[in-house]
Amino acid sequence: MDKLYYLVVENAPDVCEGIIRRMKNFDKWESLGYCVGVKEAIEKIASDKPQLLFLDWSLNGGGAFEILQFIQNDTTYHPYIIFNTGFQKDNPEIPQEIINHYKVDKYLIKPLWENLRNNLATYVLEAEEKSKASNQTKYICWLEDEHKQTIAVDFNKLICICQHPEKPRTRSLYLQGSTQPVNVAMQWYKCYELLNKFKVEYFITKNREHLVVKQFIEKYEKPYVRLKGFAFKIEVVKENTSRLVEWLKN
């Protein structure tokens, strides 16, 4: 069973330990520990991407807004956020800003314990469902095709990208399960940016002509690459063959 991970961001260690103790009732979930300050929390979130985040308003070195903005800036990361505060009375702007701008999943007022006793199982189930949905969509990018239609392209199903044979400004994106490519007016540098954004392992078989995606390589028979679910062979230019061999070993 795949593990899911949660992080507690709270400046009171006893509260952190109380949350972690209650989360031990849920076998799917593993703790990433806790952070009491903004800087360490952002570093931990950036490196480990927990699917569930318990987030306090007041933290050492700053506040929750900095962390929420950091998460919001990462368009591929959508954790389930349980926000909590004991300062709502003195800071009436908190609920509106948190709920309307950052759209946290749950907004709780301290003390937490009765709420968590009654509702934590529900929150955890919702977090699991959100994680599942996020995994299904995290490689999706909306692109405009040659017919000016906006379509969803799943970069997890990308097999290769080729230069369109008749349209110099058009790239053909071949996807697993599709008989026809998605043709988009997009410069090559933009293709590379999207591939890097979605962490796709690719190799440029011929510069500005075609590239292949590692997970779909079926066989390399010099000078051609055969791809799963793709009817054509892709030629690797002579100057790139040795680099391809090394790349495939890694």
Secondary structure by P-SEA (a helix, b strand, c coil): cbbbbbbbbcccaaaaaaaaaaaccccccccccccccaaaaaaaaacccccccccccccccccaaaaaaaaaacccccccccccccccccccaaaaaaacccccccccccccaaaaaccaaaaaaaaaaaaaaaaacccbbbbbccccbbbbbccccccccccccccccbbbbbbccccccccccccaaaaaaaaaaacccccccccccccccccccccccccbbbbccccbbbbbccccaaaaaaaaac
